[in-house]
Amino acid sequence: MSTTNKRQRSSGACLECRRRKVKCDAAERGLPCSKCEEFGWVCKMISRKNKKLKNSSESKEDQDNSPITVDSEKYLAQKINYDQFIQYIRMKPVDLQVRCAYPSYYSKDLTYRDVVSPERLIMLKQCECFTLPNAADCKKYIDSYFKSWNSVYPILSRSYFANRFSDLSLPPSLPLLLSILYVGCRILAKTPADFSEAESLNEKAKYVIRSNLEVHGTYRVLANMLLETPPSENHP
């Protein structure tokens, strides 16, 4: 038998048998399978390359449609580091002398429990303060904010934001990020569900601020400014 007449071996059911949900013998018999040959169907298999591309595209789509979760402990850790720095530069000379004289006493690193109680952290998680919209919606709301609102009231540089907030799962300021998402969502809101999502982002940002998790003065002021001014599509 010539090589051109050899059947193409397969590792699974053909597309037509899968579609019709019938038993396929392509794996043992090769292409065409007995069903396709009997009924005159087109016997085809999806290649591994196309299957990988399909799976990768589906995986990317799932990531874009999945909510972004901020790592609460990492976020609080970076806030604690900043808070330690602020406390250090505000110390009086006598405090600095004591700190230098007893370095072992001050060598203990703070944890998030020194800043927020476990009960408050549980409340923050229950209120989904560390849960953001999916990646596609976040991008849409951020673009809306900078195009509609920040172009009129330029309180934040887009390049600065892109550099500092490149990883939305670990933002330098959660209240400011939530506030920007709130403004962008509120501007684009058309349906009751959209307005409800915008209000949810607003409440999350306010709750995080009330929990005293934002120690960066500038971020805190900017977040409050955005939350206190109700935006709309016609009035940015």
C-alpha positions in Angstrom: 0.0 0.0 0.0 1.4 3.4 -0.9 1.9 6.1 1.7 -0.7 8.3 0.0 -3.4 5.7 0.7 -2.4 5.2 4.4 -5.1 6.4 6.8 -4.3 9.4 9.0 -4.2 8.2 12.6 -6.0 10.2 15.2 -5.8 10.6 19.0 -9.6 11.2 19.5 -13.0 11.6 18.0 -13.4 13.6 14.8 -15.3 16.9 14.8 -18.4 15.6 13.0 -18.8 12.7 15.5 -18.3 15.1 18.4 -20.9 17.4 17.0 -23.4 14.6 16.4 -22.4 12.9 19.7 -21.9 9.5 18.2 -19.2 6.9 18.9 -16.1 7.5 16.7 -13.4 5.0 15.8 -11.0 7.5 14.3 -8.4 6.8 17.0 -8.2 3.1 16.0 -9.2 3.3 12.4 -7.8 6.6 11.3 -9.4 9.2 9.1 -12.0 8.9 7.7 -13.7 7.1 10.5 -16.3 4.5 9.8 -19.3 6.8 10.6 -18.1 9.6 8.2 -17.3 7.1 5.5 -20.7 5.4 5.8 -22.8 8.6 5.8 -20.5 10.7 3.6 -19.6 13.2 6.3 -16.5 15.3 6.2 -14.1 13.7 8.6 -11.8 16.3 10.2 -9.7 16.6 13.4 -8.7 19.7 15.2 -4.9 20.0 15.1 -3.0 20.2 18.4 -1.7 23.7 17.4 -5.2 25.0 16.8 -6.3 23.4 20.0 -3.6 25.1 22.0 -4.4 28.4 20.4 -8.1 27.9 21.2 -7.3 27.0 24.8 -5.0 30.0 25.2 -7.6 32.4 23.8 -10.2 30.9 26.1 -7.9 31.2 29.1 -7.1 34.8 28.3 -10.8 35.5 27.9 -11.5 33.9 31.3 -8.8 36.0 32.9 -10.3 39.2 31.4 -13.8 38.2 32.7 -12.6 37.2 36.2 -12.6 39.8 39.0 -9.2 41.1 40.0 -8.4 40.3 43.7 -6.0 42.5 45.6 -3.6 40.5 47.8 -4.6 42.0 51.1 -1.6 40.9 53.1 0.9 42.1 50.5 -1.0 45.4 50.1 -1.0 46.0 53.9 2.7 45.1 54.1 3.6 47.8 51.6 1.5 50.3 53.5 3.2 49.3 56.8 6.6 49.9 55.2 5.6 53.4 54.2 4.1 54.1 57.6 7.3 53.0 59.3 9.2 55.4 57.1 6.8 58.3 57.9 7.1 57.6 61.6 10.9 57.5 61.4 11.3 60.9 59.6 8.8 62.5 62.1 10.8 61.4 65.2 12.3 63.9 67.5 16.1 63.9 67.9 15.8 62.4 71.4 13.7 59.6 70.0 16.3 58.9 67.3 19.0 58.7 70.0 17.0 56.1 72.0 16.3 54.2 68.8 20.1 54.1 68.0 21.0 53.1 71.6 18.5 50.2 71.7 18.4 48.9 68.1 17.4 45.4 69.1 14.3 46.7 70.8 13.1 48.4 67.6 14.2 45.6 65.2 10.8 43.9 65.3 9.0 44.3 62.1 5.4 45.3 62.2 2.7 43.1 60.7 -0.7 44.0 59.3 -2.2 43.2 62.7 -0.3 46.2 64.1 -2.2 48.4 61.7 -5.6 46.8 61.2 -7.3 44.3 63.6 -8.1 40.8 62.4 -11.8 41.6 62.9 -11.5 44.7 60.7 -9.6 42.8 58.0 -12.4 40.2 58.0 -14.9 43.0 57.6 -13.0 44.5 54.7 -12.9 41.1 52.9 -16.6 40.4 53.6 -17.4 43.8 52.0 -15.2 42.7 49.1 -13.0 45.8 49.4 -10.1 43.8 48.0 -12.2 42.6 45.0 -12.1 44.8 41.8 -14.1 44.4 38.6 -12.6 42.2 35.9 -9.6 43.3 33.9 -11.6 44.4 30.8 -14.0 46.5 32.9 -11.1 48.0 34.9 -9.4 49.1 31.7 -12.7 50.5 30.4 -13.4 52.5 33.6 -9.8 53.8 33.8 -9.9 55.0 30.2 -13.2 56.6 30.8 -11.8 58.5 33.9 -8.7 59.9 32.1 -10.6 60.8 28.9 -13.7 62.4 30.5 -12.8 63.5 34.0 -9.0 63.9 34.2 -8.9 65.9 31.0 -11.1 68.5 32.6 -9.7 68.3 36.1 -6.0 67.1 35.6 -5.2 66.0 39.1 -3.3 62.9 38.1 -0.8 62.2 35.4 -1.8 59.3 33.1 1.9 58.3 32.7 2.4 58.4 36.5 -0.7 56.2 37.0 0.4 53.8 34.3 3.8 53.4 35.9 2.7 53.1 39.6 -0.6 51.2 39.0 0.7 48.8 36.4 -0.3 45.8 38.6 -3.9 46.3 39.7 -3.7 43.3 42.0 -1.2 45.2 44.2 -1.9 49.0 43.8 0.1 51.6 45.8 -3.3 53.0 46.9 -6.5 50.9 47.0 -8.8 53.8 47.8 -7.5 55.9 44.9 -7.8 53.0 42.5 -11.3 52.3 43.7 -12.2 56.0 43.4 -10.9 56.2 39.8 -12.8 53.1 38.9 -15.9 54.6 40.5 -15.7 57.8 38.5 -15.1 55.9 35.2 -17.9 53.5 35.9 -20.3 56.3 36.9 -19.6 58.3 33.7 -20.3 55.2 31.5 -23.4 54.1 33.6 -26.5 53.6 31.5 -28.5 50.9 33.3 -29.5 50.4 37.0 -26.9 47.6 37.2 -24.2 50.0 36.1 -25.2 52.6 38.6 -25.3 49.9 41.3 -21.7 48.8 40.5 -20.5 52.4 40.6 -22.1 52.9 44.0 -20.5 49.7 45.2 -17.1 51.0 44.2 -17.8 54.2 45.9 -18.8 52.5 49.2 -15.7 50.2 49.0 -13.3 53.2 48.7 -15.0 55.1 51.5 -14.8 52.0 53.8 -11.1 51.5 53.1 -10.4 55.2 53.9 -12.4 55.0 57.1 -10.4 51.9 58.1 -7.3 54.1 58.1 -5.4 51.9 55.6 -4.3 54.8 53.5 -1.3 56.5 55.1 -0.2 58.4 52.0 -1.6 61.9 52.4 -1.7 62.8 48.7 -3.5 59.6 47.7 -6.0 60.0 50.5 -6.8 63.6 49.5 -7.2 62.7 45.8 -9.4 59.7 46.6 -11.7 61.9 48.8 -11.9 64.5 46.1 -13.1 62.0 43.5 -15.6 60.4 45.9 -17.2 63.7 47.0 -17.9 65.0 43.5 -20.6 62.9 41.7 -19.5 62.6 38.1 -21.8 62.0 35.1 -21.4 61.6 31.4 -22.6 65.2 30.7 -20.8 66.8 33.7 -17.4 65.2 34.2 
